Amino acid sequence: MELNFRPVGKTSQHSERTFKPGDRVLSYLYRSENGLVDRVDIHEEEEEQFELPGPLICRWEQYIREHDVSEAELRKQQTQTTEELFLTLAQEGALEDALPEQQLLGYFLAIQLERKRVLRAAGRERYLHIKSKVEYRVPNVEIDPTLLLNIQEQLGGMIR
């Protein structure tokens, strides 16, 4: 199973203002009331007034680029979003003490980024980020088919 996170939305889910090229956008993954993982994208200046509708899983930021992108550029953006999400989850050993669902998400992202040659396995439960040469510890998570289906269901609209 490959996780392809949808790109940032066209508007802020807080104010419904349109994102424009150059805007800094804050993205949040959280657990919704019904137990699913959901994503919210807002303008940077809306952060103080915004209240997350569920427990935070992770947060990252990105800049809006020019539109009219090719398929190759879209794939590159999806890989960059996945990379940013992984780096946010894995910073400073955060995955070692994380909730089981965060560890599982980190593990899936690490496997996917290894396939995309963004990370390289560097020993047991360790991955090297090729650009920065920083090594991250990612706990191995035992996965079964039922768990895979559960993850896919929980991530719902987050992946495509």
JOMO-V79877 format. One line per field, one symbol per residue. ss: DSSP state (@ for helix, = for strand, . for the rest). psi: psi as a letter, one per 20 degrees, with the letter a starting at -180 (. if undefined). A space follows every 10 residues. Layout:
BEGIN
ss->???
psi->???
END
This chain:
BEGIN
ss->....=..... =......=.. ...======= =.....==== ===@@@.... ....====== ===....... @@@@@@@@@@ @@@@@@@@@@ @@@......@ @@@@@@@@@@ @@@@@...== =....====. ...====... ....@@@@@@ @@@@@@@@=.
psi->ppoopqrqrh qpigijqppq piqppppppr prhjjqprqp prqgiighip ppjrppgrqr qrqprqalqr gghghghggh gggggghghi pljhhhjrqh hhgggggggg gghghjkhqp pkapkpppog gikppqpopp ppprhghghg ggghidihq.
END
